[in-house]
């Protein structure tokens, strides 16, 4: 696995979030290694650019005004950990493995941590860590009280 410098890792992350926030799917996918693996809270795993495209476009459809921003970051020569804050309004259908969730009109705010690995100057893996019930709860689909 070829390493990147810490400043290159920062550039890779910035390319990623800029492409996502600008809805530039080709730029976003160009930042992903062809063998990329993307894991979400709850264990949903996407392999390769085609699956990443479908998942990303589903998120954009469900949250057309969705925006991401970074918080604290730790960068190394082959990996990064970054807080990610997402805010968006659920104004479109949300595709899930269990079926489509109709728009609720609710605004959501989530905080996750992404653990990323790099290969050849691209993202080879991203593991998103967060409360898998946070989004459903904010959409009014899960328990409203936390244990």
SVG drawing of the C-alpha trace seen along z (x, -y; Angstrom):
<svg xmlns="http://www.w3.org/2000/svg" viewBox="-44 -23 48 28">
<polyline fill="none" stroke="black" stroke-width="0.4" points="0.0,0.0 1.5,-3.3 1.5,-6.0 0.4,-9.6 1.7,-12.5 -0.4,-14.1 -0.9,-17.2 -2.0,-14.9 -4.4,-13.2 -5.9,-16.6 -6.3,-17.3 -8.0,-14.0 -10.5,-14.7 -11.1,-18.2 -11.7,-17.0 -14.1,-14.4 -16.3,-16.8 -16.2,-19.5 -17.4,-17.1 -20.2,-15.8 -21.4,-19.2 -21.3,-20.4 -23.2,-17.3 -20.3,-16.4 -20.6,-12.7 -17.8,-12.1 -15.4,-14.2 -16.4,-12.3 -16.0,-8.9 -12.6,-9.9 -11.5,-10.4 -12.4,-6.8 -10.1,-3.8 -11.8,-1.4 -11.7,1.2 -13.2,-1.1 -15.2,0.2 -17.6,-2.1 -19.2,-0.9 -22.1,-2.8 -23.3,-2.5 -25.4,0.6 -23.2,2.6 -24.3,1.6 -21.3,2.1 -20.8,0.8 -18.1,2.1 -16.7,0.3 -17.6,-2.9 -20.9,-1.8 -22.4,-0.9 -20.9,-4.1 -22.6,-6.1 -26.0,-4.5 -25.8,-5.1 -24.6,-8.7 -27.3,-9.6 -29.9,-8.0 -28.7,-10.3 -28.8,-13.4 -32.4,-12.4 -33.5,-12.1 -31.7,-15.2 -31.4,-17.6 -30.1,-20.4 -27.8,-18.1 -24.4,-19.5 -21.3,-18.0 -18.6,-19.7 -15.6,-18.4 -14.8,-18.7 -11.6,-17.5 -9.2,-15.4 -6.3,-13.2 -4.2,-12.6 -1.4,-10.1 0.6,-8.9 -2.0,-6.2 -5.1,-7.0 -7.3,-9.7 -10.0,-10.0 -12.4,-12.9 -15.6,-14.1 -18.3,-14.6 -21.3,-16.8 -24.3,-16.4 -27.4,-18.6 -30.2,-18.2 -34.0,-18.2 -35.7,-15.0 -37.6,-16.2 -37.2,-13.2 -37.7,-9.5 -35.0,-7.7 -34.1,-4.3 -33.2,-1.7 -32.6,2.1 -36.0,2.4 -37.8,0.2 -38.4,-3.4 -39.0,-6.0 -41.4,-8.7 -40.2,-12.3 -40.9,-13.5 -39.9,-17.2 -37.8,-17.0 -34.4,-18.5 -31.7,-16.2 -28.3,-16.8 -25.9,-13.9 -22.4,-13.6 -20.2,-10.6 -16.6,-9.7 -15.1,-8.5 -12.0,-6.3 -10.4,-6.4 -7.5,-4.5 -5.7,-5.6 -4.0,-3.8 -2.4,-5.4 -3.7,-8.9 -7.3,-7.7 -9.7,-6.5 -9.6,-2.7 -11.9,-2.4 -14.1,-4.5 -15.8,-3.2 -18.4,-5.6 -18.9,-5.2 -22.0,-6.6 -25.4,-5.9 -27.3,-3.8 -30.6,-4.9 -29.8,-8.6 -31.2,-9.3 -34.3,-7.1 -35.1,-8.7 -34.7,-12.2 -37.0,-11.2 -39.6,-10.1 -39.2,-6.4 -37.3,-5.1 -37.6,-5.3 -37.7,-8.9 -36.2,-8.1 -32.6,-7.0 -31.9,-4.2"/>
</svg>
